[in-house]
C-alpha cells in the first residue's frame, strides 16, 4: 500500500512518532487523520444497511472536508513558503482533487443512500481521498520534513489543528481553494454550517419546527460571533493601553 522510497524520500507512513516530530507535528496529525478517514471507508465497506452507510458517508464527508480545509489554509501555504523554488504542481493537483471531492460530497448530501449510483459516487470520493493521502504521505510531507525543523513542524501542526476545528463542515465547491479567499469565506461558512448541523441533529427534516429552529439557531450563532468580535476589539484596546 505504501511507497516508502518515492523520489528518494521516506514516507511518513513508515516513520515512528518521534521521527515525525511527536504527536503535535503536522506530519503526525496528517497521518493520524488519514488513518481515521481510512477507518471510515472500511466501515462503509463492511456496512450492509443503506441508512447506516449514509450516516458513515456524512461523517466521512465532514472529516474529509475539515482535513482539506486545514491543508489548504495552513499546510499547503507552509509547504510553498518552505520550498519556494519547488514546482507548485503537487499542491495544485491535490487542490484540484479537493474540488472534485467537494462536488461529489455535495451531490451525495442530496442523494438517497439506497438510490442507484450512490455507491459509485461514494467510491469515487474514496478513491480520490486515498490517492491524495498517498501523495501527501509519500511526497509532500517528506519534502517538508527535509526543510522544516521539529519546532516548525509542531507550529504548523498547531495551526493546522486550529484551522481543522474552525473549518466549515459541509461541501462548498464554489469557495476558492487558496488563501485569502478560502480563509475569508470559511469564517462565515463555518458559522452557517454549524447552524445547519444543529438543526439536522435536533429537528426532523420536513417538520414545521425545522424552519423556526434554524432561524432561532442562526440568531444565536450570530450573537456568539458578535460577542467574540466585541471581546477581541476590547482586548485589543486594553493591550494598546498597557
FIVEXGU-604410 format. One line per 8 residues: for each residue x, y, z of C-alpha. Coordinates in Angstrom, 3 decimals, always signed. Each point is the difference from the previous one (the first is absolute). Example, Ala and Ser with C-alpha at 12.3 -4.5 7.8 and 13.67 -1.06 7.14 Angstrom:
residues 2
+12.300/-4.500/+7.800 | +1.370/+3.440/-0.660;
This chain:
residues 242
+0.000/+0.000/+0.000 | +2.772/+2.497/+0.836 | +2.947/+1.120/-2.091 | +2.748/+0.513/+2.602 | +2.716/+1.262/-2.375 | -1.812/+2.218/-2.501 | +2.450/+2.464/-1.592 | +2.554/-1.019/+2.611;
-2.300/+1.112/+2.840 | -1.207/-2.082/+2.946 | -3.793/-0.078/+0.240 | -1.443/+1.336/+3.257 | -2.030/-3.237/+0.049 | +3.212/-1.867/+0.806 | +1.405/+2.301/+2.694 | -0.409/-0.060/+3.768;
-1.715/+2.716/+2.015 | +3.386/+1.312/+1.142 | +1.317/+0.095/-3.557 | -3.034/+2.034/-1.024 | +0.621/+2.595/+2.717 | -2.434/-1.238/+2.642 | -3.792/-0.044/+0.227 | -0.230/+3.777/-0.470;
+1.854/-0.016/-3.310 | -2.017/+0.646/-3.148 | +1.504/-3.199/-1.415 | -1.450/-2.078/+2.836 | -3.345/+1.835/-0.030 | -0.395/-0.519/-3.736 | +0.802/-3.696/+0.212 | -2.381/-0.515/+2.935;
-2.825/+1.766/-1.843 | +0.663/-2.091/-3.108 | -0.308/-3.124/+2.179 | -3.361/+1.198/+1.359 | -1.282/+0.611/-3.537 | +1.222/-3.432/-1.060 | -1.839/-1.599/+2.941 | -3.247/+1.677/-1.082;
+0.465/-1.257/-3.562 | +0.459/-3.544/+1.292 | -3.054/+0.425/+2.258 | -2.051/+0.961/-3.069 | +1.211/-3.102/-1.844 | -1.030/-2.231/+2.906 | -3.472/+1.560/+0.519 | -2.892/-1.637/-1.922;
-2.755/+2.427/+1.120 | -0.550/+2.945/-2.354 | -1.050/+2.487/+2.703 | +2.997/-0.899/+2.147 | +2.232/+0.384/-3.041 | -1.442/+3.470/-0.529 | +0.899/+0.975/+3.566 | +3.547/-1.288/-0.499;
+0.326/+2.038/-3.201 | -1.249/+3.102/+1.822 | +2.637/-0.467/+2.703 | +2.660/-0.747/-2.598 | -0.971/+3.121/-1.959 | +0.252/+2.319/+2.983 | +3.350/-1.482/+1.010 | +1.416/+0.150/-3.527;
-1.149/+3.594/-0.514 | +1.498/+1.160/+3.287 | +3.246/-1.742/-0.893 | +0.108/+1.601/-3.451 | -0.759/+3.474/+1.374 | +2.879/-0.272/+2.483 | +2.298/-1.067/-2.823 | -1.060/+2.812/-2.304;
+0.182/+2.758/+2.616 | +3.068/-1.146/+1.985 | +1.968/-2.978/-1.354 | +0.257/+0.862/-3.692 | +0.909/+3.673/+0.574 | +2.674/-1.160/+2.480 | +1.309/-2.483/-2.572 | +0.229/+2.737/-2.641;
+1.762/+2.356/+2.437 | +2.593/-2.585/+1.003 | +0.536/-1.219/-3.576 | -0.392/+3.172/-2.084 | +2.007/-1.407/-2.899 | -1.982/-3.241/-0.072 | -2.453/-0.659/-2.801 | -3.558/+0.955/+1.095;
-1.388/-2.899/-2.024 | -0.437/-2.301/+3.017 | -2.068/+2.344/+2.196 | -1.981/+1.176/-3.034 | -0.773/-3.628/-0.876 | -1.220/-0.799/+3.525 | -2.092/+3.196/+0.101 | -1.646/-1.134/-3.252;
-0.809/-3.321/+1.642 | -1.467/+1.859/+2.994 | -2.277/+1.858/-2.413 | -1.167/-3.305/-1.459 | -0.675/-1.437/+3.474 | -2.017/+3.119/+0.926 | -2.151/-0.469/-3.104 | -0.509/-3.711/+0.645;
-0.905/+0.564/+3.650 | -2.432/+2.760/-0.924 | -1.797/-2.436/-2.324 | +0.040/-2.705/+2.683 | -1.550/+2.355/+2.556 | -3.158/+0.133/-2.083 | -0.010/-3.669/-1.050 | -1.844/-2.983/+1.442;
+2.569/-2.579/+1.205 | -2.185/-2.720/-1.514 | -0.199/+1.654/-3.437 | +1.807/-1.293/-3.110 | +3.340/+1.703/-0.485 | +0.452/+0.971/+3.659 | +2.591/-2.673/+0.717 | +1.978/+0.831/-3.161;
+0.262/+3.675/+1.003 | +1.054/-0.943/+3.522 | +2.709/-2.276/-1.303 | +1.252/+2.692/-2.379 | +0.330/+2.390/+2.967 | +1.840/-2.708/+1.947 | +2.345/-0.603/-2.932 | +0.944/+3.684/-0.230;
+0.546/+0.318/+3.763 | +2.213/-3.107/+0.067 | +2.012/+1.294/-2.949 | +0.548/+3.346/+1.738 | +1.039/-1.694/+3.234 | +2.716/-1.893/-1.867 | +1.190/+3.148/-1.796 | +0.267/+1.781/+3.331;
+1.550/-2.800/+2.059 | +2.455/-1.162/-2.671 | +0.985/+3.328/-1.556 | -1.276/+3.331/+1.367 | +0.479/-0.617/+3.726 | +3.471/-1.610/-0.311 | +1.123/+2.967/-2.115 | -1.201/+2.386/+2.688;
+1.710/-2.154/+2.632 | +3.344/+0.523/-1.754 | -0.105/+3.816/+0.267 | -1.963/+0.714/+3.209 | +1.306/-0.733/+3.488 | -2.040/-1.683/+2.734 | -1.056/+3.301/+1.561 | -1.325/+1.218/-3.339;
-1.811/-3.263/-0.663 | -1.711/+0.247/+3.390 | -0.953/+3.646/-0.574 | -1.504/-0.919/-3.368 | -1.750/-2.909/+1.717 | -1.575/+2.274/+2.619 | -1.223/+2.419/-2.676 | -1.248/-2.937/-2.092;
-2.045/-1.342/+2.933 | -1.460/+3.444/+0.752 | -1.058/+0.354/-3.645 | -1.468/-3.503/-0.043 | -2.102/+0.676/+3.085 | -1.267/+3.361/-1.292 | -0.641/-1.140/-3.577 | -3.310/-0.265/-1.869;
-1.605/-3.409/+0.413 | -1.835/-0.227/-3.327 | +1.105/-0.054/-3.648 | +0.432/+3.395/-1.681 | +1.274/-0.564/-3.563 | -0.182/+3.707/-0.887 | +2.401/+1.072/+2.771 | +3.596/+0.675/-1.186;
+2.506/-2.679/+0.909 | +2.721/+2.483/+1.040 | +0.439/+2.908/+2.433 | -1.169/+2.620/+0.446 | -3.260/-0.964/-1.707 | -0.543/-3.267/+1.864 | +0.887/+1.552/+3.363 | -2.381/+2.943/-0.446;
-2.869/-2.172/-1.261 | +0.671/-2.758/+2.516 | -0.628/+2.157/+3.069 | -3.606/+0.759/-0.940 | -0.699/-3.428/-1.446 | +1.237/-1.703/+3.173 | -2.686/+1.851/+1.988 | -2.806/-0.712/-2.474;
+1.032/-3.657/-0.317 | -0.181/-0.470/+3.759 | -3.490/+1.518/+0.038 | -1.081/-2.527/-2.638 | +1.757/-2.818/+1.867 | -1.828/+0.908/+3.201 | -3.360/+0.059/-1.795 | +0.666/-3.353/-1.668;
+0.883/-1.499/+3.379 | -2.907/+1.516/+1.926 | -2.932/+0.196/-2.430 | -1.409/-2.506/-2.496 | +0.191/+0.865/-3.677 | -3.272/+1.437/-1.296 | -1.414/+0.986/+3.383 | -1.583/+3.409/+0.514;
+2.285/+0.487/+2.987 | +3.065/-0.375/-2.267 | -0.239/+3.435/-1.664 | -0.749/+1.698/+3.313 | +2.823/-1.848/+1.711 | +2.498/+0.854/-2.719 | -0.903/+3.683/+0.335 | +0.388/-0.059/+3.763;
+3.315/-1.811/-0.198 | +1.236/+2.467/-2.642 | -0.744/+2.891/+2.344 | +1.848/-1.774/+2.805 | +3.009/-0.705/-2.211 | +0.101/+3.602/-1.198 | -0.120/+1.220/+3.606 | +2.962/-2.222/+0.873;
+2.008/+1.395/-2.914 | -0.839/+3.604/+0.901 | +0.986/-0.631/+3.617 | +3.298/-1.519/-1.104 | +0.780/+2.997/-2.233 | -0.837/+2.460/+2.761 | +2.168/-1.923/+2.455 | +2.878/-0.016/-2.491;
-0.293/+3.753/-0.537 | -0.188/+0.617/+3.744 | +3.059/-2.148/+0.632 | +1.855/+1.794/-2.777 | -0.769/+3.407/+1.487 | +1.087/-1.195/+3.431 | +3.239/-1.313/-1.460 | +0.804/+3.341/-1.644;
-0.523/+1.838/+3.295 | +2.569/-2.175/+1.803;
